[in-house]
Amino acid sequence: MDYSELAKKSLEARFLSYSPYSDFKVGAALLTESGEIFLGANVENAAYSPCICAERSAFICALMKGHKNFKAIAVSSMVDDYTSPCGVCRQFMREFSADLPIILVKSSGTFIETSLEVLLPMSFGPDDLVKERNE
């Protein structure tokens, strides 16, 4: 699949970031199974704990519109290097897919494809809770 448009949208989403403390702007573009793209950006807070990452921001936007099936997510920042989702975001995404394609985008626009399965091996997800209830 060609993720060029998704990568481009993640670059645009960076400018929606509210990051007055770190100035580390992150954008995400989440592709749903129906073909819609939802943008997300990181939002910082003076207390730090309430901060939310771009990836979770995009997921929450999509979930609020009733989407629960996703095809891919692209993530970018302002640095010319690949910005990988944090551990919390990886676990959050795992709720919806064990092998979601993750597109890591440099600020120059070049990107690579990896997957949640690679970034979060031997993961814990919803099926693990079902197994325990059935035992």
PyMOL commands that set and color helices and strands:
alter all, ss='L'
color gray80, all
select helices_A, chain A and resi 4-16+54-64+87-94+116-119+126-134
alter helices_A, ss='H'
color red, helices_A
select strands_A, chain A and resi 26-32+37-41+70-77+101-105+111-115
alter strands_A, ss='S'
color yellow, strands_A
deselect
rebuild
show_as cartoon
